[in-house]
Amino acid sequence: MPWTVETLNAVVDAELEGLPSDMRARFVNIAHLIEEFGLERVREPHVKHLQGPLWEMRMKGKAGIARAIYVTTGDRRVVVVRVLRKRTQNTPRREIELAWKRAKEIGNE
């Protein structure tokens, strides 16, 4: 069964649309890699573990860097729960907490 990549809701869709076009294109490229080759075969620099069930897709563009924080489900879905532009080296704690909160909406804790 192949992997699918989706966003949690319209709020996450809007966060993604708020990124510059080159970063959105990078997101689409990473999503395609996951769907084409399987999540288990896609590694850094494309994806990286954050903590617990939270992982991030790593996008870089002319305007800086962005992250799409996601969780996986048992039916081979990658669900993006938060998209943000990074301005610091580490992902801010409040962003991780927001991603945890959103992840709980789909049953991941």
Z-matrix of the N, CA and C atoms (Angstrom, degrees):
N
C 1 1.451
C 2 1.525 1 109.15
N 3 1.324 2 118.42 1 128.55
C 4 1.466 3 120.92 2 -177.52
C 5 1.532 4 112.61 3 -76.75
N 6 1.313 5 115.37 4 159.47
C 7 1.455 6 122.47 5 174.90
C 8 1.522 7 109.48 6 -79.96
N 9 1.332 8 116.64 7 148.41
C 10 1.456 9 122.22 8 171.79
C 11 1.517 10 108.21 9 -124.92
N 12 1.322 11 116.12 10 150.49
C 13 1.463 12 122.19 11 178.34
C 14 1.517 13 107.46 12 -118.28
N 15 1.330 14 115.95 13 129.12
C 16 1.462 15 120.82 14 179.84
C 17 1.520 16 109.76 15 -144.78
N 18 1.324 17 115.51 16 166.35
C 19 1.463 18 120.87 17 175.82
C 20 1.520 19 108.39 18 -102.03
N 21 1.322 20 116.18 19 156.06
C 22 1.453 21 121.96 20 -176.56
C 23 1.526 22 112.16 21 -66.32
N 24 1.342 23 116.50 22 -45.87
C 25 1.466 24 119.76 23 -174.44
C 26 1.532 25 110.47 24 -164.01
N 27 1.329 26 115.44 25 -173.31
C 28 1.462 27 121.29 26 -177.87
C 29 1.526 28 112.29 27 -65.47
N 30 1.322 29 117.67 28 -28.86
C 31 1.469 30 120.67 29 178.11
C 32 1.531 31 109.70 30 -63.68
N 33 1.316 32 116.38 31 -45.10
C 34 1.465 33 120.75 32 179.08
C 35 1.531 34 109.99 33 -67.50
N 36 1.340 35 116.97 34 -37.86
C 37 1.468 36 120.45 35 175.47
C 38 1.527 37 110.45 36 -57.56
N 39 1.332 38 116.97 37 -43.27
C 40 1.462 39 121.65 38 -179.97
C 41 1.529 40 111.12 39 -66.22
N 42 1.338 41 116.80 40 -38.43
C 43 1.470 42 120.25 41 177.03
C 44 1.532 43 109.91 42 -61.79
N 45 1.320 44 116.11 43 -42.05
C 46 1.462 45 120.90 44 179.16
C 47 1.527 46 110.88 45 -65.70
N 48 1.312 47 116.96 46 -43.16
C 49 1.468 48 121.01 47 178.95
C 50 1.527 49 111.96 48 -65.22
N 51 1.330 50 117.05 49 -23.56
C 52 1.457 51 121.47 50 179.04
C 53 1.522 52 114.27 51 -74.75
N 54 1.330 53 116.75 52 -11.14
C 55 1.467 54 120.12 53 178.94
C 56 1.528 55 110.08 54 -78.13
N 57 1.327 56 116.93 55 153.38
C 58 1.470 57 120.12 56 173.17
C 59 1.538 58 110.10 57 -59.77
N 60 1.308 59 116.12 58 155.38
C 61 1.468 60 120.96 59 -173.97
C 62 1.524 61 113.20 60 -59.96
N 63 1.338 62 118.81 61 -35.26
C 64 1.464 63 119.06 62 -179.70
C 65 1.534 64 111.52 63 -68.10
N 66 1.328 65 117.19 64 -33.62
C 67 1.469 66 119.99 65 177.45
C 68 1.527 67 110.51 66 -73.22
N 69 1.334 68 117.53 67 -37.82
C 70 1.468 69 119.98 68 176.12
C 71 1.524 70 110.24 69 -62.84
N 72 1.329 71 116.16 70 -39.74
C 73 1.469 72 120.40 71 178.33
C 74 1.522 73 110.02 72 -63.46
N 75 1.308 74 117.60 73 -38.83
C 76 1.466 75 121.36 74 177.74
C 77 1.527 76 110.44 75 -64.47
N 78 1.343 77 116.88 76 -41.06
C 79 1.467 78 121.11 77 176.37
C 80 1.531 79 110.26 78 -58.58
N 81 1.321 80 116.36 79 -47.15
C 82 1.467 81 121.00 80 179.92
C 83 1.526 82 110.16 81 -60.90
N 84 1.327 83 117.09 82 -39.77
C 85 1.461 84 121.15 83 178.89
C 86 1.531 85 111.47 84 -63.16
N 87 1.321 86 117.37 85 -45.45
C 88 1.463 87 120.92 86 179.67
C 89 1.529 88 109.91 87 -65.04
N 90 1.325 89 117.24 88 -42.46
C 91 1.467 90 120.74 89 178.07
C 92 1.530 91 110.23 90 -59.83
N 93 1.318 92 116.34 91 -41.27
C 94 1.463 93 120.42 92 178.63
C 95 1.536 94 110.71 93 -63.46
N 96 1.331 95 117.54 94 -42.08
C 97 1.464 96 120.94 95 177.45
C 98 1.529 97 110.89 96 -58.50
N 99 1.335 98 116.13 97 -43.98
C 100 1.470 99 120.68 98 -179.74
C 101 1.523 100 110.40 99 -63.25
N 102 1.332 101 116.70 100 -45.31
C 103 1.464 102 120.50 101 -178.15
C 104 1.523 103 111.92 102 -70.13
N 105 1.324 104 116.84 103 -33.92
C 106 1.464 105 121.09 104 -176.95
C 107 1.536 106 112.73 105 -79.05
N 108 1.341 107 116.77 106 -44.92
C 109 1.458 108 120.71 107 -172.29
C 110 1.526 109 114.43 108 -109.37
N 111 1.325 110 117.69 109 -12.46
C 112 1.459 111 121.76 110 -178.66
C 113 1.520 112 111.32 111 95.96
N 114 1.303 113 115.68 112 142.21
C 115 1.460 114 121.14 113 -176.68
C 116 1.526 115 111.95 114 -60.03
N 117 1.327 116 116.46 115 -35.52
C 118 1.470 117 119.34 116 -178.05
C 119 1.524 118 113.06 117 -65.94
N 120 1.327 119 118.80 118 -15.73
C 121 1.469 120 121.95 119 -179.71
C 122 1.524 121 112.82 120 -102.21
N 123 1.332 122 117.70 121 -3.10
C 124 1.472 123 121.88 122 179.18
C 125 1.521 124 107.54 123 -103.24
N 126 1.318 125 115.99 124 121.34
C 127 1.469 126 121.20 125 -176.54
C 128 1.527 127 110.27 126 -129.62
N 129 1.346 128 115.36 127 -167.31
C 130 1.464 129 119.92 128 176.62
C 131 1.520 130 108.94 129 -57.80
N 132 1.283 131 119.31 130 143.12
C 133 1.463 132 128.58 131 11.71
C 134 1.528 133 113.96 132 -88.96
N 135 1.323 134 118.58 133 4.90
C 136 1.462 135 120.91 134 -175.14
C 137 1.523 136 113.17 135 -78.46
N 138 1.331 137 116.68 136 -43.86
C 139 1.463 138 121.32 137 -179.66
C 140 1.524 139 109.20 138 -132.21
N 141 1.336 140 114.84 139 154.48
C 142 1.458 141 119.88 140 179.63
C 143 1.529 142 108.60 141 -151.54
N 144 1.330 143 116.33 142 144.11
C 145 1.462 144 121.51 143 178.39
C 146 1.522 145 109.81 144 -74.34
N 147 1.335 146 116.86 145 137.22
C 148 1.466 147 121.62 146 174.34
C 149 1.522 148 109.81 147 -97.58
N 150 1.339 149 116.10 148 -71.15
C 151 1.454 150 121.42 149 176.67
C 152 1.517 151 109.20 150 -168.31
N 153 1.319 152 115.92 151 150.17
C 154 1.459 153 119.79 152 -178.95
C 155 1.525 154 110.57 153 52.65
N 156 1.333 155 117.22 154 -130.36
C 157 1.462 156 119.74 155 -179.59
C 158 1.531 157 113.42 156 -85.06
N 159 1.331 158 117.56 157 -0.09
C 160 1.468 159 121.14 158 -175.68
C 161 1.524 160 112.28 159 -87.20
N 162 1.321 161 114.43 160 129.89
C 163 1.456 162 123.33 161 175.47
C 164 1.520 163 107.80 162 -127.26
N 165 1.331 164 117.18 163 166.64
C 166 1.458 165 119.42 164 177.83
C 167 1.516 166 111.53 165 -133.93
N 168 1.335 167 114.58 166 142.11
C 169 1.459 168 121.79 167 168.00
C 170 1.520 169 104.94 168 -91.01
N 171 1.326 170 115.99 169 135.79
C 172 1.456 171 121.13 170 -172.53
C 173 1.526 172 110.09 171 -109.23
N 174 1.337 173 115.75 172 115.00
C 175 1.455 174 121.07 173 -179.63
C 176 1.523 175 109.87 174 -114.66
N 177 1.324 176 115.14 175 139.86
C 178 1.453 177 121.49 176 177.64
C 179 1.520 178 107.55 177 -127.93
N 180 1.330 179 116.42 178 141.66
C 181 1.455 180 121.08 179 179.05
C 182 1.510 181 110.89 180 -149.13
N 183 1.306 182 115.95 181 -174.62
C 184 1.472 183 120.89 182 -179.32
C 185 1.519 184 111.67 183 -62.39
N 186 1.329 185 116.99 184 -31.85
C 187 1.456 186 121.33 185 -176.01
C 188 1.528 187 113.22 186 -89.90
N 189 1.330 188 117.82 187 4.30
C 190 1.457 189 120.03 188 179.28
C 191 1.511 190 111.79 189 129.14
N 192 1.343 191 115.15 190 -143.06
C 193 1.460 192 119.74 191 -177.81
C 194 1.531 193 110.04 192 -126.86
N 195 1.316 194 115.14 193 155.06
C 196 1.461 195 121.17 194 177.56
C 197 1.521 196 108.29 195 -141.09
N 198 1.312 197 114.73 196 162.13
C 199 1.450 198 121.12 197 178.62
C 200 1.523 199 109.46 198 -134.59
N 201 1.327 200 115.42 199 144.94
C 202 1.456 201 122.83 200 171.57
C 203 1.523 202 105.69 201 -117.81
N 204 1.319 203 116.64 202 108.07
C 205 1.461 204 121.28 203 -177.88
C 206 1.531 205 107.91 204 -84.90
N 207 1.327 206 115.26 205 133.03
C 208 1.455 207 119.31 206 -176.45
C 209 1.517 208 112.20 207 -139.88
N 210 1.340 209 114.27 208 164.56
C 211 1.458 210 123.01 209 171.54
C 212 1.523 211 107.11 210 -127.26
N 213 1.315 212 115.81 211 163.75
C 214 1.460 213 120.14 212 176.53
C 215 1.521 214 108.78 213 -112.92
N 216 1.327 215 114.85 214 157.62
C 217 1.456 216 120.45 215 177.35
C 218 1.523 217 108.60 216 -119.65
N 219 1.322 218 116.48 217 166.63
C 220 1.455 219 121.61 218 -177.84
C 221 1.520 220 113.92 219 -65.11
N 222 1.323 221 116.58 220 -20.74
C 223 1.464 222 119.51 221 -179.90
C 224 1.537 223 111.80 222 -96.00
N 225 1.329 224 115.70 223 29.74
C 226 1.473 225 123.65 224 173.59
C 227 1.533 226 112.90 225 61.23
N 228 1.332 227 114.95 226 44.55
C 229 1.460 228 120.24 227 174.31
C 230 1.516 229 108.80 228 -112.08
N 231 1.322 230 115.70 229 139.53
C 232 1.459 231 123.06 230 169.51
C 233 1.523 232 104.90 231 -102.02
N 234 1.336 233 116.74 232 116.99
C 235 1.459 234 120.86 233 -178.20
C 236 1.527 235 108.51 234 -111.88
N 237 1.331 236 116.03 235 114.03
C 238 1.461 237 121.78 236 179.31
C 239 1.530 238 107.69 237 -78.94
N 240 1.351 239 115.91 238 123.65
C 241 1.461 240 120.64 239 -176.12
C 242 1.527 241 113.12 240 -108.79
N 243 1.344 242 117.63 241 -14.04
C 244 1.470 243 120.15 242 179.78
C 245 1.517 244 108.66 243 -158.70
N 246 1.331 245 116.32 244 135.99
C 247 1.462 246 122.38 245 174.52
C 248 1.524 247 106.94 246 -124.32
N 249 1.329 248 116.61 247 130.71
C 250 1.460 249 120.21 248 -177.96
C 251 1.514 250 111.45 249 -147.89
N 252 1.315 251 114.39 250 154.11
C 253 1.468 252 120.68 251 170.49
C 254 1.517 253 106.78 252 -92.21
N 255 1.320 254 115.86 253 134.39
C 256 1.466 255 120.12 254 -179.09
C 257 1.517 256 110.24 255 -93.87
N 258 1.313 257 113.83 256 139.53
C 259 1.451 258 120.29 257 177.62
C 260 1.528 259 111.64 258 -120.82
N 261 1.345 260 115.78 259 -5.73
C 262 1.464 261 121.09 260 179.16
C 263 1.523 262 109.09 261 -129.22
N 264 1.313 263 116.47 262 168.55
C 265 1.460 264 121.38 263 -179.33
C 266 1.521 265 111.69 264 -62.83
N 267 1.334 266 116.37 265 -47.30
C 268 1.464 267 121.17 266 -178.83
C 269 1.520 268 110.82 267 -95.49
N 270 1.328 269 115.76 268 151.18
C 271 1.464 270 120.24 269 174.57
C 272 1.523 271 107.67 270 -70.04
N 273 1.350 272 117.81 271 125.02
C 274 1.475 273 120.25 272 -177.99
C 275 1.528 274 112.41 273 -57.59
N 276 1.310 275 116.11 274 142.16
C 277 1.462 276 123.11 275 -178.54
C 278 1.531 277 111.70 276 -55.39
N 279 1.335 278 117.32 277 -41.03
C 280 1.461 279 120.39 278 -178.09
C 281 1.533 280 111.30 279 -63.99
N 282 1.343 281 116.74 280 -30.87
C 283 1.466 282 120.01 281 178.01
C 284 1.526 283 110.85 282 -71.00
N 285 1.319 284 116.60 283 -38.59
C 286 1.463 285 120.54 284 177.23
C 287 1.529 286 109.95 285 -66.16
N 288 1.344 287 116.75 286 -41.37
C 289 1.463 288 120.40 287 178.75
C 290 1.529 289 111.22 288 -64.06
N 291 1.331 290 117.79 289 -40.16
C 292 1.460 291 121.41 290 176.93
C 293 1.526 292 110.38 291 -63.58
N 294 1.315 293 117.12 292 -42.00
C 295 1.470 294 120.81 293 178.32
C 296 1.530 295 110.67 294 -62.93
N 297 1.351 296 117.66 295 -41.63
C 298 1.473 297 121.38 296 176.82
C 299 1.520 298 110.32 297 -58.74
N 300 1.333 299 115.71 298 -46.07
C 301 1.463 300 120.80 299 -178.73
C 302 1.525 301 110.41 300 -60.13
N 303 1.312 302 116.75 301 -45.62
C 304 1.464 303 120.55 302 179.95
C 305 1.528 304 111.19 303 -67.90
N 306 1.329 305 117.36 304 -36.86
C 307 1.464 306 120.72 305 179.28
C 308 1.526 307 111.38 306 -62.15
N 309 1.316 308 116.57 307 -34.00
C 310 1.456 309 120.31 308 179.32
C 311 1.527 310 111.60 309 -64.33
N 312 1.330 311 117.47 310 -22.89
C 313 1.461 312 120.88 311 178.08
C 314 1.524 313 111.77 312 -64.58
N 315 1.337 314 116.63 313 -24.75
C 316 1.465 315 118.90 314 -179.70
C 317 1.520 316 111.69 315 -106.97
N 318 1.341 317 116.17 316 10.68
C 319 1.458 318 119.41 317 173.07
C 320 1.513 319 115.61 318 96.59
N 321 1.336 320 118.52 319 2.77
C 322 1.475 321 120.68 320 176.72
C 323 1.513 322 108.66 321 -95.64
N 324 1.309 323 116.29 322 136.33
C 325 1.472 324 120.02 323 179.90
C 326 1.498 325 111.24 324 -123.99
